[in-house]
Amino acid sequence: MSSETAPLFEGFAALSELADCRHVFTRRIPGIDVSHDKAEALRRLDTVHHEIRRSIGLEDWPLLTAEQVHGDKIEIIDLPLESDQHFAGRDGFITNQRGIALGIYVADCCAVYIVDPITPAIGLVHSGKKGTELAIAAKTIEQMTARFGCESANMIVQLSPCIRPPHYEIDFASQIVEQCRAQSVKQIHESGVCTACHPDLYYSYRAEKGRTGRMLALLGLR
């Protein structure tokens, strides 16, 4: 399947089965020149990303985005929001609020979706080499437990496509899986897809030498 005919976004079976959860992971958008810096690439992709949000019913939800500084700071959203917000110095979010779209942009790093369908509560974080070294996914699970009373055994974790060996020197996806297992998460789903292996479907910061677009990971509670 060529990039011209492939869907513009994908979902994950483990999350699609959850009645209260909406999610998406966008792909490479054909016909848009993204060989620019991140800000310009995102500006060029914004119209299509907005249309994808509309198509899955998230158009009217406030969109939260993070600066994504390759750290381990997570924004806690425990009150309703009415407008889009951008959080400096953050690499992810947790919330127990409905009708809010958590958004993370990636192009080789992993977007880690975390859902506790019982509480319910959700988390979405950006975990690349540095974030994984800081165990951001594990810290997110700990914060969901401490702040919202979640139990890790009830959580479902989904890893997005991300870069892997031999295109990258470490397999941080496997490290994320191990970190989640150490938190007693039982349901961990790994796409196993390498972004650098499929430049027709995904943007790859490494393969395209930093001048490329971003996939948008979205997660929300309806």
ZAMARGU-4260 file (C-alpha; in steps of 0.2 Angstrom, whole numbers, plus 5000, padded with zeros to 4 digits):
<rodrens>
0) 5000/5000/5000 | 5008/5017/4995 | 5007/5032/5006 | 4995/5040/4993 | 4982/5026/4997
5) 4986/5022/5015 | 4974/5029/5029 | 4980/5046/5036 | 4979/5038/5054 | 4977/5022/5063
10) 4970/5016/5080 | 4975/5002/5091 | 4964/4987/5095 | 4967/4986/5113 | 4961/5004/5115
15) 4947/5003/5102 | 4939/4990/5113 | 4937/5003/5127 | 4919/5011/5127 | 4925/5027/5136
20) 4941/5029/5126 | 4944/5039/5110 | 4962/5039/5102 | 4971/5040/5086 | 4989/5040/5079
25) 4991/5050/5064 | 5003/5045/5050 | 5013/5054/5036 | 5002/5066/5027 | 5005/5065/5008
30) 5007/5080/4998 | 5013/5092/5012 | 5031/5098/5012 | 5037/5096/5030 | 5056/5097/5026
35) 5057/5112/5039 | 5059/5115/5057 | 5046/5108/5069 | 5036/5124/5071 | 5034/5126/5053
40) 5031/5107/5050 | 5017/5107/5063 | 5009/5123/5055 | 5008/5115/5038 | 5001/5099/5046
45) 4988/5108/5057 | 4974/5108/5045 | 4974/5090/5041 | 4977/5086/5060 | 4962/5096/5064
50) 4951/5087/5051 | 4957/5070/5058 | 4951/5076/5076 | 4935/5081/5068 | 4933/5064/5060
55) 4935/5055/5076 | 4924/5066/5086 | 4937/5077/5095 | 4935/5093/5086 | 4926/5102/5100
60) 4937/5095/5114 | 4950/5106/5121 | 4967/5100/5114 | 4982/5100/5127 | 4999/5099/5120
65) 5016/5099/5128 | 5033/5108/5125 | 5041/5090/5125 | 5058/5094/5132 | 5064/5076/5134
70) 5061/5076/5152 | 5050/5068/5165 | 5038/5081/5170 | 5019/5077/5168 | 5005/5089/5169
75) 4990/5084/5180 | 4973/5089/5174 | 4960/5087/5187 | 4948/5100/5183 | 4937/5104/5167
80) 4945/5114/5154 | 4936/5125/5140 | 4950/5129/5128 | 4966/5123/5120 | 4981/5124/5131
85) 5000/5122/5129 | 5011/5117/5143 | 5029/5122/5144 | 5042/5110/5152 | 5031/5095/5151
90) 5032/5079/5141 | 5015/5072/5145 | 4998/5072/5154 | 4987/5063/5166 | 4968/5067/5168
95) 4952/5060/5175 | 4942/5073/5166 | 4931/5069/5151 | 4930/5078/5135 | 4948/5083/5134
100) 4960/5078/5121 | 4978/5075/5126 | 4990/5077/5112 | 5008/5072/5109 | 5019/5074/5094
105) 5032/5061/5089 | 5044/5057/5074 | 5054/5042/5081 | 5050/5044/5099 | 5037/5034/5107
110) 5019/5040/5112 | 5014/5030/5127 | 4995/5028/5129 | 4990/5023/5147 | 4972/5020/5151
115) 4963/5014/5167 | 4946/5010/5162 | 4940/5007/5179 | 4943/5023/5188 | 4943/5030/5174
120) 4959/5040/5170 | 4971/5041/5156 | 4989/5047/5153 | 4999/5051/5137 | 5017/5054/5137
125) 5032/5057/5125 | 5046/5044/5129 | 5061/5044/5118 | 5079/5039/5123 | 5080/5052/5137
130) 5063/5051/5143 | 5064/5032/5144 | 5081/5034/5154 | 5071/5045/5166 | 5057/5032/5166
135) 5043/5044/5162 | 5030/5030/5158 | 5033/5022/5175 | 5032/5039/5184 | 5016/5043/5175
140) 5008/5026/5181 | 5014/5031/5199 | 5006/5048/5197 | 4989/5041/5191 | 4989/5029/5206
145) 4993/5043/5218 | 4982/5057/5211 | 4967/5047/5205 | 4967/5031/5215 | 4971/5020/5200
150) 4977/5002/5201 | 4991/4998/5189 | 4984/4980/5187 | 4969/4988/5179 | 4979/4999/5167
155) 4981/4996/5148 | 4997/5002/5140 | 4999/5005/5122 | 5016/5010/5113 | 5015/5019/5097
160) 5026/5015/5082 | 5044/5022/5086 | 5062/5020/5080 | 5071/5004/5084 | 5087/4995/5080
165) 5096/4994/5068 | 5090/5012/5064 | 5094/5017/5082 | 5107/5012/5094 | 5095/5007/5108
170) 5078/4998/5109 | 5070/5010/5121 | 5053/5003/5117 | 5058/4987/5125 | 5064/4997/5140
175) 5047/5006/5141 | 5038/4989/5142 | 5050/4983/5156 | 5047/4999/5166 | 5028/4996/5164
180) 5029/4978/5169 | 5039/4983/5185 | 5024/4994/5189 | 5013/4978/5189 | 5004/4983/5173
185) 4998/4967/5165 | 4991/4973/5148 | 5005/4980/5138 | 5003/4981/5119 | 5018/4985/5108
190) 5015/4989/5090 | 5032/4983/5085 | 5033/4995/5071 | 5049/5005/5067 | 5046/5022/5060
195) 5063/5023/5051 | 5059/5007/5042 | 5043/5014/5035 | 5046/5032/5029 | 5031/5030/5017
200) 5019/5029/5032 | 5028/5038/5046 | 5039/5053/5049 | 5057/5049/5055 | 5068/5062/5063
205) 5083/5051/5062 | 5080/5045/5044 | 5076/5063/5038 | 5090/5072/5047 | 5078/5082/5058
210) 5068/5091/5045 | 5052/5082/5045 | 5034/5081/5051 | 5026/5074/5066 | 5013/5061/5070
215) 5000/5067/5082 | 4995/5055/5096 | 4978/5059/5104 | 4969/5051/5119 | 4953/5056/5128
220) 4939/5050/5139 | 4922/5053/5131
</rodrens>
